[in-house]
Amino acid sequence: MGEFVFKLPDLGEGTVEAEIAKWHVEAGQVISEDDPLVDMMTDKAAVEVASPVSGKVRLLHGEAGAMMAVGSALVTLDTEGEAAASGEDPPAASSAESAAAPPVPPTEAPAAKSNGHAGGSSRGGKVLTSPSIRRLAREQNINLSDISGSGPSGRILRADVDAFLAAATAQGAVGVGGPAKAHGTEEIKVIGLRRAIAQRMSQAKRDIPHFSYVDEVDITQLELLRQHLNQTSGQPRLTYLPLIAAALIRVLKDFPQCNATYDEQRNVIVRHHAVHLGVATQTDDGLKVPVVDHAEALDFWRLAAAMRELTELARSNRASRSQLSGSTITITSLGKLGGIVSTPIINAPEVGIIGVNKAVQRPMVIDGEVQIRLMMNLSTSFDHRFVDGYDAAALVQGLKELLENPAAIFIPAP
């Protein structure tokens, strides 16, 4: 049996440190080579780090939320045979490093078997249980000292926690005078992608003077076209987004100041001839923005396929770092929850974002007569330092013109 200290590898693109977003292992767990160890969050994306060797996890060198420098000790493993030779002794941690990333202790070893250990207490009065049970107790706001463990030496098992919760629920259900009062709070640490999103949103809102512009669009004809394409094309079902994206790509040719990014360090606006379209996508881990590179070079069906593929990769956490960066303008939609109006925050360093609200039928006056039309609002935001209000409004009006006459989206420009 030997010791292998796995250090945080270089995650690329000049990364010097990364945040522990989520552990996939715990102390005492036996793992195999290439098993996932931990998700590390860089300033670009979440990266899953796998184990280079097989062994038993002895020590985790940081908790979720800790920032780890590249080359610092991440996991200590007990390995068999020659595998230990590839490990390195972990560097002596300074007191500052220890405070920033405290080691996670291994699961306590059971004491000599005895009976009657109420509350799962062991030597020194400490509760005996696994890290996963402790995590569950924190999530459920349970004091483990209130639970009698049925395992060896009074160790608290999952069945003990389940029984405790069931008993507490039953007691609350039979209370007199209505439903039982709710007690306690739940604290959720802001780490990983959620922290990165919070920081980027705060910076964007703090540094960028947002100018918002909203207009309504009659998409009755667009919906008829969408239905026709879904019935006759043999392609996967279309949403509105690819059609709106195709119209946006076309209108951006006349508004290059909106297809731009701001290089703050050089104080330069970079206008892009290519349209690298960001598609804001809600995932279980938070909002991600996969990017369709050179969207202007794709025909409609390839554009729709690329948007669909990238959003699926983002939702399943399989999108690469390069697929989540480099956008020049972003389109965002809340789908059926889109509401009437929204104020989207610009995806810096871009200077514009197009928000899509839900489609609803409304009575509209057309040529002096009231007609029921399918309407959708476009909610947009622009960086007012570099995009004038007139230009922003003109871009939205051009987009509106195409969406209300959707055949024009597919007619080559003169």
C-alpha positions, -999 to +999 in steps of 0.1 A: +000+000+000+014+034-010+004+070-010-005+090-041-011+127-039-030+140-069-025+177-076-048+200-095-036+199-131-033+228-155-069+232-169-057+253-199-061+288-212-039+303-186-059+291-156-039+295-124-066+285-099-100+269-099-129+265-075-141+232-062-176+230-074-187+195-065-169+164-051-178+130-067-160+110-040-156+110-003-130+098+022-129+061+025-143+054-010-126+030-033-123+043-068-109+031-102-087+049-127-107+074-148-135+076-122-147+113-118-131+129-088-144+165-087-159+192-108-136+223-109-150+257-119-127+280-138-137+315-150-147+298-183-166+266-175-170+236-152-143+209-158-147+173-146-114+160-133-109+122-133-086+101-112-053+090-129-050+059-107-071+034-087-071+034-050-089+044-018-096+080-010-077+090+022-081+127+022-099+155+003-078+187+005-107+212+002-144+216+005-169+227-022-164+264-027-126+265-019-103+280-045-073+258-054-041+268-071-029+247-100-003+223-086-018+222-051-027+189-035-063+180-044-068+143-032-046+119-013-052+082-023-039+049-009-028+029-039-015-006-045+019-016-059+038+007-083+010+033-086+024+051-055+056+058-073+039+083-095+027+104-066+045+133-050+047+144-014+022+172-009+038+206-003+037+219+032+006+241+034+010+275+049-015+286+076-032+308+050-036+279+026-050+258+053-076+284+062-086+288+025-090+251+018-094+230+050-089+193+045-120+172+047-114+145+074-120+108+065-150+090+080-145+081+116-135+045+123-161+026+144-152+020+180-154-014+196-188-029+193-212-022+221-249-016+227-270+014+236-253+042+219-281+067+218-275+095+193-247+075+176-221+090+199-186+075+200-153+084+215-153+120+228-191+122+223-188+126+185-216+113+164-206+083+142-220+084+107-209+089+071-203+122+053-233+117+031-255+113+062-241+145+077-248+163+045-284+150+045-288+161+081-276+196+072-300+198+043-330+186+065-319+207+095-316+176+117-295+174+149-278+140+146-276+138+184-313+134+185-311+101+165-304+067+180-281+048+157-287+011+149-253+004+133-221-009+149-211+011+180-243+032+176-234+044+141-263+063+124-274+047+092-296+061+064-325+039+077-322+056+111-325+091+095-355+080+074-372+066+104-366+098+123-380+120+095-410+097+092-417+100+129-413+137+129-437+140+099-463+118+116-462+139+148-467+171+128-496+156+109-516+147+140-511+180+157-542+199+169-552+232+154-542+228+117-509+223+099-477+221+120-455+253+121-425+253+099-392+258+117-356+263+107-339+276+076-318+263+047-285+277+038-272+271+003-236+280-004-231+301-035-204+282-053-194+269-087-213+280-117-238+299-096-211+320-081-196+327-115-230+337-128-235+360-098-202+377-102-205+382-140-241+395-137-231+419-109-202+432-129-222+436-161-250+455-143-225+476-123-202+485-153-226+487-182-252+515-186-280+494-199-305+509-224-336+488-228-360+488-257-392+468-261-415+465-291-443+442-300-442+420-331-471+404-350-459+368-355-491+355-370-475+348-403-443+335-387-464+309-367-481+298-399-447+293-415-434+274-385-464+251-385-459+244-422-422+236-418-429+213-389-455+194-409-436+191-442-398+194-436-392+160-419-368+179-396-370+180-358-397+203-345-389+240-348-393+266-320-394+303-327-357+308-318-341+295-350-364+317-370-357+348-349-320+340-350-320+338-388-337+371-390-313+387-364-283+375-384-296+391-415-305+424-399-271+427-381-254+433-415-269+468-414-260+473-377-224+463-372-222+484-340-245+459-323-225+428-333-195+439-312-175+434-281-158+458-258-121+452-250-119+471-217-082+467-212-074+483-246-104+506-245-114+493-280-147+484-296-143+453-318-169+450-345-172+415-358-178+406-394-188+371-383-219+365-361-210+342-332-244+337-318-248+331-280-280+312-270-288+317-233-298+283-220-313+274-186-297+243-171-298+225-137-265+242-129-276+277-139-276+298-170-251+289-197-245+305-231-234+280-257-222+297-289-230+290-326-197+300-343-200+317-377-238+315-376-239+338-407-223+310-427-250+284-419-282+278-439-314+278-419-316+241-412-279+239-402-284+269-379-315+252-362-296+220-358-265+238-343-287+257-318-305+225-308-273+205-304-254+231-284-283+237-260-286+200-254-248+198-247-251+227-223-280+212-204-263+178-201-230+195-189-212+182-220-204+215-237-167+222-240-151+254-228-147+267-264-184+260-270-193+283-241-172+313-250-166+338-278-201+351-286-206+385-302-244+389-295-268+368-274-304+358-278-323+347-248-358+333-242-379+321-212-401+301-236-436+297-223-427+315-191-415+345-211-440+370-197-449+402-213-416+421-209-382+414-195-350+434-190-322+410-200-287+417-187-260+420-213-236+391-216-203+411-213-181+419-232-209+420-258-229+452-263-264+438-270-288+411-261-322+402-276-348+388-253-378+368-265-411+369-246-440+345-249-465+345-278-501+354-269-532+362-289-544+398-286-571+419-303-554+443-327-568+470-349-559+462-386-571+486-412-598+499-389-610+464-379-604+444-347-586+411-355-571+385-333-534+383-339-506+363-324-482+388-308-448+386-292-427+413-274-390+416-280-372+429-250-337+441-258-308+457-239-278+475-253-246+491-239-255+527-241-218+537-241-214+523-276-249+518-291-271+549-294-307+546-287-317+554-323-295+526-336-309+501-311-345+510-320-337+508-357-322+473-353-353+461-335-376+477-361-356+459-388-359+426-370-396+432-365-401+439-403-385+405-411-405+386-385-438+400-396-429+392-433-410+359-427-406+350-463-381+379-466-358+360-441-351+335-468-348+358-499-312+367-508-304+403-502-301+425-534 
